[in-house]
Amino acid sequence: MPRYLLLLHGDEAAETALSGDERRAIVDGHVRLLGELREAGALVASAALEPSGRTRVVRDGSVTDGPFAETKEVVGGFYVVECETDDDAVGWAQRIPASPGLVVEVRPVADV
């Protein structure tokens, strides 16, 4: 079955500014979604990422601190799901709990 990467980008500073209860509601939404994905047999992997301040970038063998993006959006986590169609993967992406600046990139995983 085809696999898809649901890559979550968001506004890290705005999310940090949320109250504890607001952040907890987002996390609870992800826990619910994980349960739904498991129940549907669609979950392959998922993880939240540490804050972007711990990011390192390797380019042409040189290591620098990162990320270096011209945007507030940083990668905050991901899901890898198995779905029959692109539309099914987009449907799962639409169920990801809203958070500040959330953009979900849906990409098919190459079958190599």
N, C-alpha and C positions, 0 to 999 in steps of 0.2 A: 504494500500500500504506500502511496506517496507520502513523504514527510514534508512538513513546512516549519520554517522558523518564524515565530512571532516575536519580533524584536521591539522591545518597549523603550521609547525615547520619552523623556519628560524634562520638566523644569525643576532641577534639583534644589535650587535656592527657594523656589516657591513651595515645594513640598516640605522642605525643612521648616518653613515658616508656619506650617499648619499646626493646629493644636494636637496634643496627644490623642484626643478622642477622634479627630479627623483622620489622622494617620492610621489609628487602629481600625477605623471603618474601612479604609482602603485595604489594609492587610487582611481583614476578615473577608472582604470580597474576593481577594485572591485565593484564600483558603477554600471558600465555597466553589470557586471556579475549578480549582485543582480537583476537588471531589467530583464535580460534574465531568471533568475530562477523564478521570480514572474510571468512573462508572460507565462512560461511553466507550472505554477502551482506546481513547485517542491520545492519552498522555504518553510521551516518550521521555521527556526531561523538562525541568523547569528550575529556575533559580533567580533570586534577586542578587544584584551586584553590590559590592561595597561602594562607598562614595567615590566620586570621580577623582578626588584628590589623591587617591592611592594608585591611579592609573599610570602605567609606563607605556611609552611608545617606542617600538623598535623600527627604525627606518634605515635601510642600507647598512645594517649592522650597528648603527649608533643608537644608544638608549637615551631617551629624554623623558622628563615628566610630561604628563598629558592629562586629559585629551586636549587637542588643539582644534577646536571647532569655532566657527564664526556664528555661533548660535547659543541660546540658553539651553537647548535640548542636549541631554547626555543620555547614553544608554544606561538604563537602570535595571534591566532584567530581561528574561526571555522565557519562552515556552517552545518546545519542539513537539509538534502534534502529528499524528497520522490521520489523514482524511482522504476520502474518495476523490474530492474535487477541490479546485481553487476556491469555489464559492463556499464550500464547507469550512475551509481554513479561515476565510474572511468572516464567516459567521461566528467562529470561536473568537476571533480578534475583536469583534464588536461586543463581546460579552466581558472583555477585560475591564475591571473596575476603573472608573475615571479617576484621574489624578492630575495635578497641575501640568498643563502643557502636553498631556499624553498624546503621542503619535505612535501607532503600532504599524511597523513594517512587516508585511506578510511576504515571505520569500520561499519558493520551493527549494528543497534541499536537492542538490545534484545527486543523481544515482550513478556513482562511478565504481 
